């Protein structure tokens, strides 16, 4: 709860920055996610998924800087190395708030806090599916760090890595579990004006 309050306060503060331009957009792409545990579970490996959502690109009074809140659906989790048809499937609704520095050539770098709300969690092995949502925490905090490029047409590309900060294990086990995700995406900004907007 304390982390949620801190995140919401950060979200309010960042979005309260005086905006000169707001560009809305849509985004989607591929996830390569992994669930890392301590002690390490050597049986787990990367799982491929997808993400899809909306963004608001907000310019500050300094045109090189922008704030970009997003909301997107993300399929995450991990696969088993020993059993090709076994996987942990996690569905999150993620809300990042990214601070972006924009270069004049269309490139940008970005980082910020993200909160994820767990929508579903299932273990699947062959034809057997088990609901394990109660075994995981309902929220996940992470830090996305990435780069992006916006073309003059409003079409853009980005790549980011979400560093999982939260221990999402909600059982009595002392094992710590963190979810980390690499994302490659395509986005489109409406009402763009310049390549670096």
ROSE-4610 file (N, C-alpha, C; in Angstrom, 1 decimal, always signed):
// ROSE-4610
residu = [X/X/X/X/X/X/X/X/X/X/X/X/X/X/X/X/X/X/X/X/X/X/X/X/X/X/X/X/X/X/X/X/X/X/X/X/X/X/X/X/X/X/X/X/X/X/X/X/X/X/X/X/X/X/X/X/X/X/X/X/X/X/X/X/X/X/X/X/X/X/X/X/X/X/X/X/X/X/X/X/X/X/X/X/X/X/X/X/X/X/X/X/X/X/X/X/X/X/X/X/X/X/X/X/X/X/X/X/X/X/X/X/X/X/X/X/X/X/X/X/X/X/X/X/X/X/X/X/X/X/X/X/X/X/X/X/X/X/X/X/X/X/X/X/X/X/X/X/X/X/X/X/X/X/X/X/X/X/X/X/X/X/X/X/X/X/X/X/X/X/X/X/X/X/X/X/X/X/X/X/X/X/X/X/X/X/X/X/X/X/X/X/X/X/X/X/X/X/X/X/X/X/X/X/X/X/X/X/X/X/X/X/X/X/X/X/X/X/X/X/X/X/X/X/X/X/X/X/X/X/X/X/X/X/X/X/X/X/X/X/X/X/X/X/X/X/X/X/X/X/X/X/X/X/X/X/X/X/X/X/X/X/X/X/X/X/X/X/X/X/X/X/X/X/X/X/X/X/X/X/X/X/X/X/X/X/X/X/X/X/X/X/X/X/X/X/X/X/X/X/X/X/X/X/X/X/X/X/X/X/X/X/X/X/X/X/X/X/X/X/X/X/X/X/X/X/X/X/X/X/X/X/X/X/X/X/X/X/X/X/X/X/X/X/X/X/X/X/X/X/X/X/X/X/X/X/X/X/X/X/X/X/X/X/X/X/X/X/X/X/X/X/X/X/X/X/X/X/X/X/X/X/X/X/X/X/X/X/X/X/X/X/X/X/X/X/X/X/X/X/X/X/X/X/X/X/X/X/X/X/X/X/X/X/X/X/X/X/X/X/X/X/X/X/X/X/X/X/X/X/X/X/X/X/X/X/X/X/X/X/X/X/X/X/X/X/X/X/X/X/X/X/X/X/X/X/X/X/X/X/X/X/X/X/X/X/X/X/X/X/X/X/X/X/X/X/X/X/X/X/X/X/X/X/X/X/X/X/X/X/X/X/X/X/X/X/X/X/X/X/X/X/X/X/X/X/X/X/X/X/X/X/X/X/X/X/X/X/X/X/X/X/X/X/X/X/X/X/X/X/X/X/X/X/X/X/X/X/X/X/X/X/X/X/X/X/X/X/X/X/X/X/X/X/X/X/X/X/X/X/X/X/X/X/X/X/X/X/X/X/X/X/X/X/X/X/X/X/X/X/X/X/X/X/X/X/X/X/X/X/X]
num = [1/1/1/2/2/2/3/3/3/4/4/4/5/5/5/6/6/6/7/7/7/8/8/8/9/9/9/10/10/10/11/11/11/12/12/12/13/13/13/14/14/14/15/15/15/16/16/16/17/17/17/18/18/18/19/19/19/20/20/20/21/21/21/22/22/22/23/23/23/24/24/24/25/25/25/26/26/26/27/27/27/28/28/28/29/29/29/30/30/30/31/31/31/32/32/32/33/33/33/34/34/34/35/35/35/36/36/36/37/37/37/38/38/38/39/39/39/40/40/40/41/41/41/42/42/42/43/43/43/44/44/44/45/45/45/46/46/46/47/47/47/48/48/48/49/49/49/50/50/50/51/51/51/52/52/52/53/53/53/54/54/54/55/55/55/56/56/56/57/57/57/58/58/58/59/59/59/60/60/60/61/61/61/62/62/62/63/63/63/64/64/64/65/65/65/66/66/66/67/67/67/68/68/68/69/69/69/70/70/70/71/71/71/72/72/72/73/73/73/74/74/74/75/75/75/76/76/76/77/77/77/78/78/78/79/79/79/80/80/80/81/81/81/82/82/82/83/83/83/84/84/84/85/85/85/86/86/86/87/87/87/88/88/88/89/89/89/90/90/90/91/91/91/92/92/92/93/93/93/94/94/94/95/95/95/96/96/96/97/97/97/98/98/98/99/99/99/100/100/100/101/101/101/102/102/102/103/103/103/104/104/104/105/105/105/106/106/106/107/107/107/108/108/108/109/109/109/110/110/110/111/111/111/112/112/112/113/113/113/114/114/114/115/115/115/116/116/116/117/117/117/118/118/118/119/119/119/120/120/120/121/121/121/122/122/122/123/123/123/124/124/124/125/125/125/126/126/126/127/127/127/128/128/128/129/129/129/130/130/130/131/131/131/132/132/132/133/133/133/134/134/134/135/135/135/136/136/136/137/137/137/138/138/138/139/139/139/140/140/140/141/141/141/142/142/142/143/143/143/144/144/144/145/145/145/146/146/146/147/147/147/148/148/148/149/149/149/150/150/150/151/151/151/152/152/152/153/153/153/154/154/154/155/155/155/156/156/156/157/157/157/158/158/158/159/159/159/160/160/160/161/161/161/162/162/162/163/163/163/164/164/164/165/165/165/166/166/166/167/167/167/168/168/168/169/169/169/170/170/170/171/171/171/172/172/172/173/173/173/174/174/174/175/175/175/176/176/176/177/177/177/178/178/178/179/179/179/180/180/180/181/181/181/182/182/182/183/183/183/184/184/184/185/185/185/186/186/186/187/187/187/188/188/188/189/189/189/190/190/190/191/191/191/192/192/192/193/193/193/194/194/194/195/195/195/196/196/196/197/197/197]
x = [+0.8/+0.0/+0.9/+2.0/+2.8/+3.4/+3.9/+4.5/+3.4/+2.2/+1.1/+0.9/+0.9/+0.7/+1.8/+3.0/+4.2/+4.1/+3.7/+3.6/+2.5/+1.4/+0.3/+0.7/+1.4/+1.9/+2.9/+3.8/+4.7/+4.0/+3.0/+2.1/+1.5/+0.9/+0.2/+1.2/+2.4/+3.4/+3.9/+4.2/+4.7/+3.7/+2.4/+1.4/+0.9/+1.3/+1.0/+1.9/+3.0/+3.9/+3.2/+3.4/+2.7/+3.0/+1.9/+2.1/+1.9/+2.7/+2.6/+1.8/+2.1/+1.5/+1.3/+0.1/-0.2/-0.5/+0.2/+0.0/-0.5/-1.7/-2.1/-1.7/-1.6/-1.2/-1.6/-1.3/-1.5/-0.2/+0.0/+1.2/+1.0/+1.9/+1.9/+3.2/+3.4/+4.7/+4.8/+6.1/+6.4/+7.1/+6.8/+7.5/+8.4/+9.5/+10.3/+10.5/+9.7/+9.7/+10.3/+10.8/+11.3/+10.9/+10.7/+10.4/+11.6/+12.4/+13.6/+13.3/+13.8/+13.6/+14.9/+14.8/+16.0/+15.6/+16.1/+17.1/+16.7/+17.7/+17.4/+16.7/+15.7/+15.1/+15.6/+16.6/+17.2/+16.4/+15.1/+14.3/+13.5/+13.5/+12.7/+13.5/+12.8/+13.4/+12.5/+12.9/+12.2/+10.9/+9.9/+8.6/+8.2/+7.8/+7.4/+5.9/+5.6/+4.2/+4.0/+3.0/+2.7/+2.2/+2.2/+1.7/+0.9/-0.2/-1.0/-1.7/-1.6/-2.2/-2.2/-2.3/-2.5/-1.4/-1.1/-0.1/-0.5/+0.0/-0.1/+1.2/+1.7/+3.0/+2.9/+3.4/+3.1/+4.4/+4.5/+5.7/+5.7/+6.8/+7.0/+7.4/+7.6/+8.1/+9.4/+10.2/+11.5/+11.2/+11.3/+10.8/+11.7/+12.8/+13.6/+13.1/+12.2/+11.8/+10.3/+9.8/+8.4/+8.1/+6.8/+6.3/+5.4/+5.5/+4.7/+4.0/+2.8/+2.1/+1.5/+1.4/+0.8/-0.1/-0.9/-1.7/-1.7/-1.3/-1.3/-1.4/-2.0/-2.1/-0.9/-0.4/+0.9/+0.8/+1.2/+1.3/+2.7/+2.9/+4.3/+4.3/+5.5/+5.6/+6.9/+6.9/+8.1/+7.7/+8.7/+8.5/+9.4/+9.1/+9.9/+10.9/+12.2/+13.2/+13.0/+12.6/+12.5/+11.2/+10.2/+8.9/+8.4/+8.5/+8.2/+6.8/+5.9/+4.5/+4.0/+5.0/+4.7/+5.1/+4.2/+4.5/+3.8/+4.3/+3.6/+3.1/+1.8/+1.2/+0.7/+1.3/+0.8/+0.3/-0.9/-1.5/-1.5/-0.9/-0.8/-1.5/-2.0/-2.4/-1.4/-0.5/+0.7/+0.4/+0.9/+0.8/+2.2/+3.0/+4.2/+4.1/+4.9/+5.0/+6.5/+6.8/+8.1/+8.6/+9.8/+10.4/+11.2/+11.1/+11.7/+12.6/+13.8/+14.7/+14.7/+14.4/+14.3/+15.4/+16.1/+17.1/+16.4/+17.1/+16.6/+16.4/+17.1/+17.0/+15.9/+15.0/+13.9/+14.1/+15.4/+15.6/+15.3/+15.0/+14.7/+15.1/+15.4/+15.7/+14.7/+14.4/+13.2/+13.4/+12.9/+12.9/+11.8/+11.4/+10.4/+9.8/+8.9/+8.3/+7.1/+6.8/+5.7/+5.0/+3.7/+2.9/+2.1/+2.2/+1.4/+0.3/-0.9/-2.0/-2.2/-2.1/-2.2/-3.6/-3.9/-5.2/-5.5/-4.5/-4.7/-3.3/-3.2/-2.0/-2.3/-1.7/-2.1/-0.8/-0.7/+0.3/-0.4/+0.3/-0.2/+0.8/+0.4/+1.2/+0.4/+0.7/-0.1/-1.6/-2.5/-3.9/-4.4/-3.6/-4.0/-3.6/-4.6/-4.3/-4.8/-3.9/-4.2/-4.1/-5.1/-5.2/-4.3/-3.3/-2.3/-2.3/-3.4/-3.4/-3.2/-3.8/-3.7/-2.3/-1.5/-0.1/+0.8/+0.3/+1.1/+0.5/+1.3/+0.8/+0.0/-0.9/-1.8/-1.2/+0.0/+0.7/+2.1/+2.7/+4.2/+4.8/+5.8/+6.5/+7.8/+8.0/+9.2/+9.7/+10.9/+11.5/+11.8/+11.0/+11.3/+12.4/+13.4/+14.4/+14.6/+14.6/+14.6/+15.0/+14.9/+15.2/+14.0/+13.8/+12.8/+13.2/+12.4/+12.6/+11.3/+11.0/+9.8/+10.1/+9.4/+9.5/+8.7/+8.9/+8.1/+6.6/+6.3/+4.9/+4.1/+4.8/+4.1/+4.3/+4.8/+5.1/+6.4/+6.5/+7.7/+8.0/+9.2/+9.7/+10.4/+10.2/+10.9/+11.3/+12.3/+12.8/+13.1/+12.6/+12.8/+12.9/+13.6/+13.7/+13.0/+12.1/+11.4/+12.1/+12.8/+13.5/+12.5/+12.2/+11.2/+11.8/+11.1/+11.6/+10.9/+9.6/+8.8/+9.1/+9.0/+8.9/+7.4/+7.1/+5.7/+5.1/+6.0/+5.6/+4.6/+3.5/+2.4/+2.2/+3.1/+3.0/+3.9/+3.8/+4.6/+6.1/+6.4/+7.7/+8.6/+9.9/+10.9/+11.4/+11.1/+11.6/+11.1/+12.0/+11.7/+11.6/+10.5/+10.2/+10.1/+10.9/+10.8/+10.5/+9.7/+9.3/+10.1/+10.9/+11.6/+11.2/+11.0/+10.5/+11.2/+11.7/+12.2/+11.1/+10.9/+9.8/+10.3/+9.9/+10.1/+8.8/+8.6/+7.2/+7.2/+6.0/+5.7/+4.6/+4.7/+3.6/+3.3/+2.2/+1.8/+1.2/+1.8/+1.4/+0.5/-0.7/-1.6/-1.2/-1.6/-1.3/+0.1/+1.0/+2.5/+2.8/+3.9/+4.3/+5.7/+6.6/+8.0/+8.5/+9.6/+10.1/+10.5/+10.8/+11.2/+10.0/+8.8/+7.7/+7.2]
y = [-1.2/+0.0/+1.3/+1.2/+2.4/+2.7/+1.6/+1.8/+2.4/+1.9/+2.4/+3.9/+4.3/+5.7/+6.6/+6.1/+6.8/+7.0/+5.9/+5.9/+6.9/+6.9/+7.8/+9.2/+9.5/+10.8/+11.3/+10.4/+10.7/+10.9/+10.1/+10.3/+11.6/+12.0/+13.3/+14.5/+14.4/+15.4/+15.6/+14.5/+14.6/+15.1/+14.6/+15.1/+16.5/+17.1/+18.4/+19.4/+18.9/+19.8/+20.6/+21.8/+22.7/+22.1/+21.7/+21.1/+22.1/+22.1/+23.0/+22.2/+21.0/+20.2/+18.8/+18.2/+16.8/+16.1/+15.0/+14.1/+12.7/+12.3/+11.0/+10.0/+8.7/+7.7/+6.3/+5.4/+4.0/+3.3/+2.1/+1.4/-0.1/-0.9/-2.3/-2.9/-4.2/-4.8/-6.1/-6.6/-7.9/-7.8/-8.8/-9.0/-10.2/-10.1/-11.2/-11.2/-12.0/-11.8/-13.0/-12.8/-13.8/-13.6/-14.7/-14.6/-15.2/-14.3/-14.7/-14.9/-16.0/-16.3/-16.4/-16.2/-16.3/-17.1/-18.4/-19.1/-19.3/-19.3/-19.4/-20.7/-20.6/-21.8/-21.9/-22.8/-23.0/-23.5/-24.0/-24.6/-23.5/-22.3/-21.2/-20.5/-20.2/-19.4/-18.4/-17.6/-16.5/-17.0/-16.2/-16.4/-15.3/-15.5/-14.5/-14.1/-12.8/-12.4/-11.1/-10.3/-9.1/-8.0/-6.8/-5.6/-4.8/-4.1/-3.3/-2.2/-0.9/+0.1/+1.5/+2.5/+3.9/+4.7/+5.9/+6.8/+8.2/+9.1/+10.5/+11.2/+11.8/+12.4/+13.9/+14.3/+15.6/+16.5/+17.5/+18.4/+19.3/+19.5/+20.4/+21.8/+22.8/+24.1/+24.0/+23.0/+22.8/+21.8/+22.2/+21.3/+20.1/+20.0/+18.8/+17.7/+18.1/+17.1/+16.9/+15.7/+15.4/+14.3/+14.3/+13.2/+12.4/+11.0/+10.2/+9.1/+9.3/+8.3/+7.3/+6.1/+5.1/+4.1/+3.4/+2.3/+1.2/+0.0/-1.0/-2.4/-3.3/-4.7/-5.5/-6.3/-7.0/-8.5/-9.4/-10.8/-11.1/-11.6/-11.9/-13.3/-13.6/-14.9/-15.6/-16.9/-17.6/-19.0/-19.7/-21.1/-22.0/-23.3/-24.3/-24.8/-25.0/-25.6/-27.1/-27.7/-29.2/-29.7/-28.9/-29.3/-28.2/-28.5/-27.5/-26.9/-27.7/-27.3/-26.8/-26.4/-25.9/-24.4/-23.6/-22.2/-21.5/-20.4/-19.5/-18.3/-18.1/-17.0/-15.9/-14.8/-13.6/-12.5/-12.0/-10.9/-9.7/-8.6/-7.3/-6.2/-5.2/-3.9/-3.0/-2.5/-1.7/-0.2/+0.6/+2.1/+2.7/+2.9/+3.6/+5.1/+5.9/+7.3/+7.6/+7.9/+8.0/+9.5/+9.8/+11.0/+10.8/+11.6/+11.5/+12.7/+12.4/+13.5/+13.3/+14.3/+14.1/+14.9/+14.2/+14.8/+15.3/+16.3/+16.9/+16.0/+14.9/+13.9/+12.9/+13.0/+12.1/+11.0/+10.9/+9.9/+10.4/+9.5/+9.9/+8.8/+9.2/+8.2/+8.4/+7.3/+7.4/+6.5/+6.9/+6.1/+6.6/+5.8/+6.2/+5.0/+5.3/+4.3/+3.6/+2.4/+1.7/+0.8/+0.9/+0.0/-1.0/-2.3/-3.2/-3.9/-4.0/-4.6/-6.0/-7.1/-8.4/-8.7/-9.1/-9.4/-10.9/-11.7/-13.2/-13.8/-15.0/-15.8/-17.3/-18.0/-19.4/-20.2/-21.3/-22.3/-23.3/-23.5/-24.4/-25.5/-26.7/-27.9/-28.8/-28.8/-29.6/-29.1/-30.0/-29.6/-29.2/-29.1/-28.8/-27.3/-26.5/-25.1/-24.9/-24.3/-24.0/-22.5/-22.0/-20.6/-20.4/-19.6/-19.3/-17.8/-17.1/-15.7/-15.4/-16.2/-15.9/-16.1/-16.8/-17.0/-15.8/-14.8/-13.7/-12.4/-11.4/-10.1/-9.4/-8.6/-8.0/-6.8/-6.3/-5.2/-5.5/-5.0/-5.2/-3.8/-3.4/-2.2/-2.4/-1.6/-1.8/-0.5/-0.5/+0.7/+0.4/+1.0/+0.8/+1.8/+1.4/+2.2/+1.8/+2.9/+2.5/+3.7/+3.4/+4.3/+4.3/+5.4/+5.4/+6.3/+6.2/+7.0/+7.3/+8.6/+9.1/+9.6/+9.1/+9.6/+10.9/+11.5/+12.7/+12.4/+11.2/+10.8/+10.5/+10.5/+10.1/+8.7/+7.9/+6.5/+6.4/+5.6/+5.5/+4.0/+3.9/+2.6/+2.8/+1.8/+1.9/+0.5/+0.5/-0.7/-0.3/-1.1/-0.8/-2.1/-2.0/-3.1/-2.7/-3.5/-3.2/-4.0/-3.3/-3.9/-4.1/-5.4/-5.7/-5.4/-4.5/-4.2/-5.0/-5.4/-6.0/-7.5/-8.0/-9.5/-9.8/-10.5/-10.7/-12.0/-12.7/-13.9/-13.6/-14.2/-13.9/-15.1/-16.1/-17.3/-17.2/-18.2/-18.2/-18.6/-19.0/-19.4/-18.2/-18.4/-17.3/-16.9/-17.7/-17.4/-16.0/-15.3/-14.0/-14.1/-13.5/-13.7/-12.3/-12.0/-10.8/-11.0/-10.1/-10.2/-9.1/-9.5/-8.6/-8.8/-7.7/-7.8/-6.9/-7.5/-6.7/-6.5/-5.2/-4.9/-4.2/-4.6/-3.9/-3.6/-2.3/-1.8/-0.9/-0.7/+0.3/+1.2/+2.5/+3.4/+4.4/+5.0/+6.1/+7.3/+8.4/+9.6/+10.5/+10.8/+11.6/+13.1/+14.0/+15.4/+15.7/+15.0/+15.3/+16.5/+17.2/+18.3/+18.2/+17.6/+17.4/+16.0/+15.6/+14.3/+14.1/+15.2/+15.1/+15.5/+15.7/+16.0/+14.8]
z = [+0.0/+0.0/+0.0/+0.8/+0.9/-0.5/-1.2/-2.5/-3.5/-3.4/-4.3/-4.0/-2.8/-2.5/-3.0/-2.9/-3.4/-4.9/-5.6/-7.0/-7.5/-6.8/-7.2/-7.0/-5.9/-5.6/-6.7/-7.2/-8.2/-9.5/-9.8/-11.0/-11.0/-9.9/-9.8/-10.0/-9.4/-9.5/-10.9/-11.6/-12.9/-13.9/-13.8/-14.7/-14.4/-13.3/-12.9/-13.6/-14.2/-14.9/-16.0/-16.1/-17.1/-18.5/-19.2/-20.5/-21.6/-22.6/-23.8/-24.9/-25.1/-26.1/-25.6/-25.9/-25.6/-26.8/-27.1/-28.2/-27.7/-28.1/-27.7/-28.8/-28.4/-29.3/-28.9/-29.8/-29.5/-29.6/-28.9/-29.0/-28.9/-29.3/-29.2/-29.6/-29.1/-29.4/-28.8/-28.8/-28.3/-26.9/-26.1/-24.8/-24.8/-24.1/-23.8/-22.3/-21.6/-20.1/-19.4/-18.2/-17.4/-15.9/-15.2/-13.8/-13.0/-12.3/-11.6/-10.2/-9.6/-8.2/-7.5/-6.2/-5.3/-4.1/-3.9/-4.7/-6.1/-7.0/-8.4/-8.8/-9.7/-10.3/-11.7/-11.9/-13.2/-14.3/-13.9/-14.9/-15.7/-15.3/-16.0/-17.1/-18.1/-19.2/-19.8/-20.8/-21.3/-22.0/-21.8/-22.5/-23.4/-24.6/-25.5/-25.4/-25.3/-25.2/-26.0/-25.6/-26.4/-25.4/-25.9/-25.1/-26.1/-25.6/-26.4/-25.5/-25.9/-25.1/-25.7/-24.8/-25.1/-24.4/-25.0/-24.4/-24.6/-23.7/-23.8/-23.7/-24.7/-24.8/-24.4/-23.3/-22.8/-22.7/-23.5/-23.5/-22.2/-21.7/-20.6/-21.2/-20.3/-20.8/-21.5/-21.1/-21.9/-23.0/-24.2/-25.3/-25.5/-24.8/-24.9/-24.0/-23.1/-22.1/-22.2/-21.9/-22.0/-20.9/-20.5/-19.6/-20.4/-20.3/-21.1/-20.2/-19.7/-19.0/-20.1/-19.7/-20.6/-19.8/-20.5/-19.9/-20.9/-20.6/-21.6/-20.9/-21.7/-21.3/-21.7/-20.8/-21.1/-20.7/-21.6/-21.2/-20.9/-19.7/-19.2/-18.6/-17.9/-17.3/-17.6/-17.7/-18.0/-18.5/-19.2/-19.7/-19.0/-19.0/-18.4/-19.4/-19.0/-19.9/-20.1/-19.0/-19.0/-19.7/-19.7/-20.2/-21.2/-22.5/-23.5/-23.5/-22.9/-22.9/-21.5/-20.7/-19.3/-19.3/-18.7/-18.6/-17.4/-17.0/-16.0/-16.8/-16.9/-17.7/-16.8/-16.9/-16.1/-17.0/-16.7/-17.4/-16.5/-17.0/-16.2/-16.9/-16.2/-16.7/-16.1/-17.0/-16.5/-16.8/-15.8/-15.9/-15.6/-16.7/-16.4/-16.6/-16.0/-16.2/-16.5/-17.8/-18.3/-18.4/-17.9/-18.2/-19.5/-20.5/-21.8/-22.1/-22.6/-23.1/-24.6/-25.4/-26.8/-27.6/-28.5/-29.3/-30.6/-31.2/-32.4/-33.6/-33.6/-34.7/-34.6/-33.6/-33.5/-32.4/-32.0/-30.9/-29.6/-28.6/-27.3/-26.3/-25.1/-24.0/-23.0/-22.2/-21.3/-20.1/-19.0/-17.8/-16.8/-15.9/-14.9/-14.2/-13.2/-12.4/-13.2/-12.8/-13.4/-12.3/-12.3/-11.4/-12.3/-12.0/-12.8/-11.9/-12.4/-11.7/-12.3/-11.4/-11.9/-12.3/-13.5/-14.0/-13.9/-14.2/-14.1/-14.0/-13.4/-13.3/-13.3/-14.3/-14.5/-14.8/-14.1/-14.5/-15.5/-16.6/-17.6/-17.9/-17.9/-18.2/-19.1/-20.4/-21.3/-21.3/-21.1/-21.1/-19.7/-18.7/-17.4/-17.1/-16.6/-16.3/-14.8/-14.1/-12.6/-12.4/-11.7/-11.3/-10.1/-10.3/-9.2/-8.8/-9.1/-8.8/-7.4/-6.5/-5.1/-4.5/-5.3/-4.9/-5.2/-5.9/-6.3/-5.9/-5.6/-5.2/-6.3/-5.9/-6.9/-7.6/-7.1/-7.8/-7.9/-9.0/-9.2/-9.6/-8.9/-9.2/-10.0/-11.0/-11.8/-12.3/-12.9/-13.5/-15.0/-15.9/-17.4/-17.8/-18.5/-19.1/-20.6/-21.4/-22.8/-23.8/-25.1/-26.1/-27.1/-27.9/-28.9/-30.0/-31.1/-32.3/-32.9/-33.2/-33.8/-35.1/-36.2/-37.5/-37.7/-38.9/-39.2/-39.4/-39.7/-40.0/-38.7/-37.6/-36.3/-35.9/-36.8/-36.5/-35.7/-34.7/-33.9/-33.5/-33.0/-32.5/-31.2/-30.2/-29.0/-28.5/-27.6/-26.9/-25.5/-24.6/-23.2/-22.4/-21.2/-20.3/-19.0/-18.5/-17.2/-16.1/-15.2/-14.1/-13.0/-12.6/-11.6/-10.2/-9.4/-8.1/-7.0/-7.3/-6.2/-6.1/-4.9/-4.7/-4.9/-6.0/-6.2/-5.6/-4.9/-4.2/-3.0/-3.0/-2.0/-1.1/-1.1/-0.3/+1.0/+1.8/+3.0/+2.7/+1.5/+1.1/+1.1/+1.6/+1.6/+0.3/-0.8/-2.1/-2.6/-3.1/-3.7/-5.2/-5.8/-7.2/-7.8/-8.9/-9.6/-11.1/-11.7/-13.1/-13.8/-14.8/-15.7/-17.1/-17.9/-19.2/-20.2/-21.3/-22.4/-23.4/-23.9/-24.8/-26.0/-27.2/-28.4/-29.0/-29.3/-29.7/-30.9/-31.4/-32.4/-31.9/-32.1/-31.6/-32.7/-32.5/-33.4/-32.6/-32.8/-32.1/-33.0/-32.5/-33.3/-33.0/-34.0/-33.9/-33.6/-34.2/-34.0/-34.9/-34.6/-35.4/-35.9/-35.2/-35.6/-35.2/-35.7/-35.4/-34.0/-33.3/-31.9/-30.9/-31.4/-30.6/-29.8]
